[in-house]
Amino acid sequence: SQQKIFKAGDINQDGQLDFEEFMQYLKDHEKKMKLAFKSLDKNNDGKIEASEVVQSLKILGISISEKQAEKILQSIDADGTMTVDWNEWRDHFMFNPATDIEEIIRYWKHSTVLDIGDSLTVPDEFTEEEKKTGQWWKQLLAGGVAGAVSRTGTAPLDRLKVMMQVHGSKSNKMNIASGFKQMLKEGGVRSLWRGNGVNVVKIAPETAIKFWAYEQYKKILTKDDGKLGTIERFVSGSLAGATAQTSIYPMEVLKTRLAVGKTGQYSGMFDCAKKILKREGVKAFYKGYIPNILGIIPYAGIDLAVYELLKSTWLEHYASSSANPGVFVLLGCGTASSTCGQLASYPLALIRTRMQAQASVEGAPQLNMVGLFQRIIATEGIRGLYRGIAPNFMKVLPAVSISYVVYEKMKQNLGIA
């Protein structure tokens, strides 16, 4: 925070903070804090109560309980009156330069730092200031690079998951060790990364379309008073996810076909696309589309619900000195919530992968979604719907860690605070 004060105060950029500049910083900062204080103090009595915090956060689309608002106030309240007057407010923020209440909230935004290869979550939101200053594209770029590195790092587990989803059955007892052995024997070490190229290439268009669509859907769903609640956010996020998935879906099919392909079957992404087009026509590029879109709803819904639940539990029980949860709490909440979301939508993901790969598996009947579902239940039981879930969960922790570290490094290089 000292660096932040320094950066904000050093007006003539000479790398030194002289007394005039410091006074100017304090004046400007006090103005901003006064505005923030006034906007929170709804009944103009010169004090901020818990109910006013709840009200203000609601306008910004975040619902917290009165108890949680008290926790936030407690961290600012110096004299223990459970209300915050102007002096306490000023003293707290003078040297904790969060310029507005939104900075405190942004901690709790569901962040895009988590790339576990299945990006179905609600897209990141940017404040007006970030949109004006162009910070948003830097953040998207940092997130994209982080996703690319983390997917590449965990690609062997991802390919193993796809192989187990497609080939795993009662007769073919493929586990983690035997799966890796089989892949290495068939194509050597390089084959472990088969299909990763497409998986990385699709990050850019998917993120861009999702971000753009999310902004559009939010505009349509925002109520007259400019409020956007959790439900509207969930609906806009799911629709944006569906829009992005629809436009890049052929790339999903390519990734699966390359991942289950044999050595020498395709020379690359374009060769694969050409061969599918020639043999099976355009329709093949949308196989498994329905279970894929259906999977977004349980995934995004459970992800958001669990995240909100963990967030409020943390605020109620562990937020003693500050309402800022710290990196590990945020990553923990995010990882747990997306893991729960994946658990719920996994059978649909498995059916999607099977449908995408059906034509390339010899002797496999071409079934539709319901047919496949029935056949898996009949031949393998419920367990059959969860084939490949072990490598899927094994990649969550390394994927989250890699993408977080790369994201932070990228942010430093791009100069995002």
N, C-alpha and C positions, 0 to 999 in steps of 0.2 A: 504494500500500500504506500510505502514511502516513495517508491519509484513512480507510482501513479500520481502522487501529489507533485512530485518533482516535474514529471512530464507536463502536467496540466498547468503548473505555475511558471515554467521557464518560457516566457513569452517570446523573448528575442532569440531563443534557441542557441544561446552561447554556451550551453552546458553548465551554467551556473545559476543558482537561484538567489538573486540578490533581494534585499529587504523590500524594495518597491514591488517587485514581482510577487513576493510572498504575500504582501498586503493585498495586492490586486487579486491574487488567487483566493484569499480568504473572503474578500468582498463578493467576487463572482459566485464562489461556492455557497456563501451565505444566502445570496439571492435565490439560487436553485433550491437550497434546502427550505427557504421560507415558502417558496411556491409549493414544494412537495408537502410541507407541513400544512399549509392552508388547504390543499386539495384533500388531505386526509381528515382535517378537522371539519366534519360536515356541519355540526351545529354551531360552529364559530364561537365556542366557549374558551378557546385558547388552550384546550387540552385534547389529547387524542385518547379515546377509549377503545377497548377491544372491539366493540360493536362497529366502530368506524373503520377499523382495519378490515374486519370481515366484509363490510359493505364495499370498500375500495377494491379489495381483491376480487370480489364478485364481478365488478365492472370489467376487470382485466381477464375475466374468464376462469378464475381459480376459486374454488369453493373450499374454505377451511372452517373449522368449528370455532366457536367462541373461545374454547379452551386453548386451541392452537394459537389464536390471535394473542391470547394473554401471554403465551410463551414468547412470542415475537416482542411484545411490549416489555416483558420482564428483562430481556437482554438490553433494552435501551433505558429502562426506568431506573434512575439512580436512587431516588428517595423512598422507594417501596410503596408509593401510593396507588400503584396499578393504573395510573394514567401518566401520559408523557407530556410535559409542558415544553414550551419552545426552547428553554435553556438546556433541558436534558437532550432534546432532539438535536440541537445544534452541536452540543459537546460530543454526542455520540458519532455524528456523521462528519464532523469537522476533520477528524483524523481517521475515519473509516470511509474513504471517499466513494461510497455508493451514491451516484448522482441522483438516483430516484428510487422509489419503491420497487420499480421494475427490475432493478439489478438484484434485489433480494429474491425476487420471484424467479429470475432466470436460472438461479441455482437449481430450482426444482423442475425446470422444463425437462421434458423427456428428451434426452440428447441423442444426436445422430452419431456420437462417437462409437456407439456399439454397432459394429458390423459383424454379424454372425453368418453372413452369406445369404440370409433370407430377410431382405429388408422390407418388411410389411408394415412396420410401425408408422405412427403418426410422424409426418415430416417435422423438421425443426421450424421454429417460428422466429422471425426476426423483428426487432423493434423498428420503429420509423427511423430512428437515428442510424441504425445499422444499414437500413436500406439506402438512406441518403448518402452515407459515407462510403458505400461500396464494400462494407465489411462482410456483407452476406455472401458475396461470391467467393471471397477468400475463405470463409468458413466452409462453404460447400466444396471448394477445391481441396481444402485440408481434409475434410471428411472423405472425399473421393479417393485421395491418395492413401489415406489410412485404410479404407476399405480394400483397395487393390493389394496393399502389402499384406493385410491380414488374411485375405482370401487366398493369396498365393502361399502364405505360410502354412495354412491349414488345408490346402487343396488335396493332399493324399487322403486325409480323413473324409473329405467331402466326396472324393471319387469312390472310396470304399463304401460310403453310405449308399450312393447310387447303385453300385454293383449289388449290394445286399438287398436293396429295395427291389431290384429287377430280377436277380437270379436266385435270391434266397428262398428256399421252400423246405418242406419237410424232408424231401429226398436229398436236397443239396444243403447240407449243414455248414453253411459258410459263417465262420466267426471272424473276429478281428485278425487273429494270427494267420488263419488259412487264407483269408481274403487277400491280405498283403502278399503272402507267398505266391498265390495264384497270379496276381497282377505283376509281380516282379519276374516270375517265370515266363509269363506271356510277352512282356514288353520291356523288361529292364526298369531301372530307376526312373528314367524319363517318363515312362508311361504313367507314373503316379500323378503327374500333373496334367494328364489328358483332359481337355475340356475347360482348363483353367483360363485359357486365353479369352474365350467367349464370356466367361464369368466375370472377368475383369473389365472387358470392353463394355459390357452392358451397364456398368455402374453409372457412367456419365449420362447417357440418355435417360436412364430410369430416374436418377436424382433430379435432373433438370425438369422432366415432365411432371414428376410428382410434386416438386416445389411449385411449379407454375399452376398446376391443377388445384393444389391445396389452397393457394391464394384465391383462385376463381371461386371455388366452392364455398370458401369462408364468406366471400362477398355476398353470394346468393343466400346463404343461411343466416347471416347476421341479422339480429332483430333490429327493429327501428331505433332502439336506444343505443345501438352500437355494441351490445353485449354478445359475447360468444361463450356459451356454457360448455360443460364437459360433453354433453350429448352432441351438440352441434360440432364440437371439435372432433369427436369420434366419427361422426358421419362424414365430415369433410375429409378427414384423414383416410377413412376406408375408401371413399369414392376416389380420392387422389391416388391411392395405392392401386385401385382397380384400373384407373385410367392409364397409369404408368405401365402396369403389368400387361394390359391389352396391347399397348403399342410396341412393347419389346418382347412379347411372348415368343415369336419365332426364334429369338436368341436362346430362350430357355430350352426349347426343343433341341436346338443345335447342341447346347451344352450337354444335355442328357445323352444324345446320340453319340457324341464324341467320347463321353465318359464310359459308355458301355461298349464302344467300338473296339474291334480287334486291331492289332498292330498292322499298319499298312492298308487298312480299310479306307481311311480318308487321309488325304495329304494335308488337310487343314480345314479351317472353318468354311472357306468358300467352296472347296471341293465337296465338303459334306452337304452344304446347302444345294449345290448343283445336283448331286446324286439323289437327294430326297425329292427335289422338284421333278426330276426326270422320271423317277420310279413311282412316286406316290402322289404327285401334284401338290397344289397349294394347300389343300385341306390338311395335309400332314403337319403343317406348321402350327396348327391350332388344336392338335390332339391333346386331351387332358386339360383343356382350357376351363371347362366348367368346375371340376374339383379345385382347380387352382384359385378361381375367383371366390368360390364358396369358402375356401380355407382362410381368406383374408378376414372374414367377419369374426370367427371365434378367436383367431390369432390376435387381431387388433383389440377386440373387446376385452379379452382376458388380460392381455398385456397392460392395457390402460387401467383396468379395474384393480389388478394386483399392485400396479405401481402406485395408484392413489392410496390403496390400503396401507402399503408399506410406508409411504410418505407420512400419512397421518399418524401411524403407530410411532414412527420415529419422532415426530414433532411432539407427540403427547408424552412419551416416556424418556426420551434421551436428549431433547433440546433444552439443556439447562442454561448455558451461558450465551448461546447464540442460535439464531434460526438458520445459520449457514451450516449445512450438513457435512461439508468436506467431500473430497473426491471419492473416498472409498465407500462411503454410505451411498452416494449417488450411483456409482458403478454397481454396487451390490444390489440396490433396488432395481436398477435397469436390467441387470443380468437375470435376477430372479424372476422379474415380471415377463421378460421375453422367453425365458425357459418354460414358464407355465403356459404361455401362449402357444409355444411350439408343441408342448405335450398334447394340447387340445386339438391342434389342427394337423398333427402328424399323419393320422390315417389318410386324410385327404391329400396330403403331400405325397404319400406313398402311391396312392391310386393315380395321381397326376403323373408321377415318374413312370409308372408301369405303362400308362396309356401312351406316353411320349415314346417309349422304347419298344412297344409291342411289335411293330412291323419289322424291327431288326433282330428280334429273337425268333430263331427258326422254330417252326411248328407250333407257335403260340397262337391260339385263336384270337381274333380281333374282337375284344369285348368292349361294351360301353361301360360307363361309370358304375351303374347299378349291377350289371352283369359281373364285373370284376370284383366288386364288393362281395357279392353273394358267393362267388367262386373261392375267394380267399377265406371267408368265414367257414365255408363248407369243408375246404381241404386242410386249412391250418388253424382255424379258430381265431379268436381275438388276437392272439400273439402274432399272427401273420400280418396284422395291420401295423405292427410296430417293428417290423424288420429294419435293421440299420439304425435304430435309435441310439444304440451305444456309441458308435463313432460320431453320430450327430451331436450327442451331448459332450463327448470327449473334446470336440473342437470348440465348444463355447468359451471355456476359460482362456485357452491360448488366443483365440480370435479376439476376444474382448481386450485382453492385455496388449496384444500387438497393436490393435487399432487405436487404443487409447494413447499409447506411448508415441506412435507415429503422428497422431493428431496433434498432440502437444508440441512435438518437434516442428511440425509443419506450421503451427500457429506462431511459434517463435520466429521461424524463417520468413513468414509473410508479414510479421509485425502486427499480429492481432493480440490485443491485451488479454 
